[in-house]
Amino acid sequence: LSGKNSQGPDLNAAAVERKIDNGELAAPPTIPKDVAQRIIDARREKGIKKQKDLATAVCIPLTDINQMENGKFVMTPQNKQKVRKVTNYLKIGAVNL
């Protein structure tokens, strides 16, 4: 093997980022900022001080909760289910994903 990415050079992360920056690829959609803020507000109102405590309560990795609240959570079908799980737990009304 030559040491190159076995899936081909077009799949390396830096190349993908360049293509997104150049407009050749669309950036994946992330959680809407208003939904991220509603999660933060509801978590605090419910008295859950730490993201870790919310992650434990809903059985979702802490990194996912962190990305949700920071607006960086990529909205795949699986991740939309995670957001719904969090919003249901926090009793947030309907959210537009």
C-alpha positions in Angstrom: 0.0 0.0 0.0 1.2 3.5 -0.8 0.0 5.0 2.5 -2.8 6.9 0.8 -6.4 6.8 2.0 -7.7 3.4 0.9 -11.0 5.0 -0.1 -9.3 7.4 -2.5 -8.0 10.9 -2.2 -11.4 12.6 -2.7 -12.6 11.2 0.7 -9.9 12.8 2.9 -11.3 15.3 5.3 -9.1 18.2 4.2 -10.2 17.7 0.6 -13.9 17.6 1.6 -13.5 20.8 3.6 -11.8 22.5 0.6 -14.7 21.4 -1.7 -17.2 22.8 0.8 -15.3 26.1 1.0 -15.1 26.3 -2.8 -18.8 25.6 -3.2 -18.3 22.3 -4.9 -20.0 20.5 -2.1 -22.8 21.6 0.2 -22.0 21.6 3.9 -24.2 19.2 5.8 -27.1 20.8 7.6 -26.7 21.4 11.4 -29.2 21.8 14.2 -31.1 25.1 13.9 -29.7 27.8 16.2 -33.1 28.4 17.7 -33.5 24.7 18.6 -30.0 24.7 20.1 -30.9 27.7 22.3 -34.2 26.2 23.4 -32.3 23.0 24.5 -29.9 25.1 26.6 -32.7 27.2 28.1 -34.9 24.2 28.9 -32.0 22.2 30.4 -31.2 25.1 32.8 -34.9 25.7 33.6 -35.2 22.1 34.5 -32.3 22.5 36.9 -29.9 20.4 35.0 -26.6 22.3 35.3 -24.3 20.0 33.4 -24.6 18.7 29.9 -23.2 15.4 31.2 -26.3 15.1 33.5 -28.6 15.6 30.5 -26.6 13.1 28.4 -26.9 10.5 31.1 -30.6 11.1 31.6 -31.4 10.6 27.9 -28.7 7.9 27.2 -27.0 10.0 24.5 -23.2 10.6 24.4 -22.0 13.9 26.0 -20.3 14.9 22.8 -23.7 14.8 21.0 -25.3 17.0 23.7 -22.3 19.4 23.5 -22.6 19.6 19.7 -26.4 20.2 19.9 -26.0 23.1 22.3 -23.1 24.6 20.3 -25.1 24.4 17.0 -22.7 22.0 15.4 -24.8 18.8 15.5 -25.2 17.5 11.9 -28.8 16.6 11.2 -28.7 13.1 9.9 -31.9 11.0 10.3 -30.4 9.2 13.3 -29.3 12.5 14.8 -32.8 14.0 14.3 -34.1 11.2 16.5 -31.6 12.1 19.2 -32.7 15.7 19.1 -36.3 14.6 19.4 -35.4 12.4 22.4 -33.7 15.4 24.1 -36.6 17.8 23.3 -39.2 15.3 24.5 -37.3 14.8 27.8 -37.0 18.5 28.3 -40.6 18.9 27.4 -39.8 21.4 24.7 -42.7 22.0 22.3 -42.6 21.0 18.6 -39.3 21.9 16.9 -38.7 22.3 13.2 -35.8 20.0 12.1 
